[in-house]
Amino acid sequence: MTLAAPSPAVVRPNHRLKGILFLCFGAAIFSLQDVIIKSVSGAYPVGEVLAIRCIVAYGPLFAFLYFDGGLAALRGGRKGWMTVRACFLFLAYTTYYLALAALPMSATTALSFSAPLFIVALSGPLLKEKAGIGGWLAVLFGFAGAVIVTQPGADTFEPAALFAFASAAFYGIAQIMSRLLGPTATTSVMSLYQNTVNFIGALTIGLIFGQGDFAGQGHPSLEFLLRGWAMPSTFDLLIIASTGLIAALGSWSLTHAYRVAEVNVVAPFEYSSIIWALMWDLVIWTVLPTPYTVIGVAMIIAAGIYVLRSSRSAA
């Protein structure tokens, strides 16, 4: 079984503005999930949080499926590669959450912004979609802004930062696969595959670490992974369960964005997440933006505007 791009006879959808809007919406929605997961990361393990989220997410995901081809859509597509894509996304989101447990939201988000570099680098050889020198410069300029936001140093590049960078690599590969699979699988089917693999992965983490035998390492990221499962309070259960609704809507939006538009056009708009992360850091954790943060965010926004303008003129 090989993951080859569809034959030339298969035409991929190419709705650039729609893809950009869906991606920005998905990024905004997912920021709410990050707030909740970071808030509970000191009390519950990541496997338990993911398992609860996945159970709740099945409701809206099946509703999306009903309006997007129905159960018959599950019989088509490239099942093996949709599962592989879902595995990469499971690794991407799990490593991101482990980083989030130890780092500020804005730092974790900014470090994960190396994902568009992976996406743009791979979109050429795998999809034959050339970003061009302008697209490359915009992505690199936005990534430089993300680096400025993090103010690299001993405090930022602690071991948890490696989780954020690993997340970016896994995410980039998964979204390249979204584009490859777009002509043969609907957004809802891919989202259901992703949720099912996430659920199985969460239960696997629970089976291995759920008793808490390996807990007590001290580092927030490791504790979030190794902490034993516990019955949450009613309030905590409700807010964790809400991430299922958020994840379903956000996952569908991001998958749809990469399915309907060129990845090298929509990928730089992943940077919009930093705006939400900075806002939540300020509102919830009273972390004030520094001058470096303001400069970095301005660079990120400038990169996004450039890609939007160039994509319109090329359409």
Steps between C-alpha positions, in 0.01 A plus 500: 500500500652830395388855565515648154329816391174447311530459125489812280140414410398565862451871561556625852267776619666840513297759695769716656298758690266233637798294617656800674176590678442144619856475628480827695167394650639161598804662661278730707280212614796282594643778718206447738592133525859593581382719787298215651769235455771721649268578793439132584851372417605527863220274626421240233707296250506575130362156410189550714440849363531374142272202564219719640546746215476228236183345643320835492637586155330200338158671527573808288731305268225257407268797451754648257519164325122491457511823300818403317409177321358291785630162616552397137798738491683275749520223238714707263836666525846366570443349843858400569645842432217679682598293804868589456408868474293472817796341681722794408235741630470304824876534550484868402228598745626281786853642485354851472295449818804366685688817406201712600511357853844651560518809277284813467232475232665764285841331515356157421299638210794695361735201518247288316508751213781310336218283358446723192868454415447123486180547301648734241816287470299183435227650282739532207634143470178329615226720352682683221371826647777759481499770764729733307764727647237741636315223684822366649608845615158563658512173694858558613417858598201379704708230664766758590223696670402190696861455614511862615181441701662212688821696577715184476699433812548251781148550633326456164702213357456262785417134417130581456590710195608179325143375529379814320748456216412130466134599487574737212670226298217250551237764423669607179513143369135442592375808317695412188311170512170690538566665166597169335189327631265792427365375163414154637376567854262754652598730784257326737640154428857614563393670823329180618811299427704752695266490800496118505880475492521767771262298717694178450827683568359656819383162628841353419671771705254422780577128490873567523512789747146523643589350837746780569789261568741717301383835637704722730758617246443863591504651151154632399508335156599160635246523781226580248595183313565267795245613760244234603141529382254643754127570512458871416263727687174589328628842397831362372319224311278756327783728392711205381197364313456839331832444327328223303263750341786743443724230353229376264433846359865603493621174347234514229589861420876440475458180300263676262742791459784275386267291289357783288804725453870478426693426816769758428228769484310415819793376712635847596161581653579248774683804641167658597498266801761715673258790528256288696776347712628844598149612588434198722841535669406857587137443602540173694863480613569879505810458284561838338639511144857630476631732225649189340154346497348802329773505233472126439123503469519794258738298281266201512199709398698665220596158362137389501379814325766459231394142426133600487569784255726291279253210493221734388708650221599152380143365505 
